[in-house]
Amino acid sequence: MTNMSQVRGILAQDLEERLKRGEKLQIIDVREPAEVASGMIPGAKNIPLSQLQERFREIDPHRETVMVCRSGARSERACQFLMAQGYSNLWNLMGGMLGWRGPVE
């Protein structure tokens, strides 16, 4: 089994529902700063993929974590990197922010 097949995906609608229910998910947006200027999912933390190797320890490995980017490709790579570091409770937002219809801040 490859790492790619181990990355779990979550649909934008399902993520929005879970957030509305008050679930305390850790959301990490791996887009670059210029991209997040247009808005992030409320409560998300921006750690650009280009900085993830240096900053991944800022992500709590014990919390359920959703990785986000523009379309879902970079966040999938981020999930693969984090799994190689021992993280396991990860989700990739399928379709990324292009598919997100919920609020942004």
Secondary structure by P-SEA (a helix, b strand, c coil): ccccccbbbbcaaaaaaaaaaccccbbbbccccccccccccccccccccccccccccccccccbbbbbcccaaaaaaaaaaaaaacccccccccccccccccccc
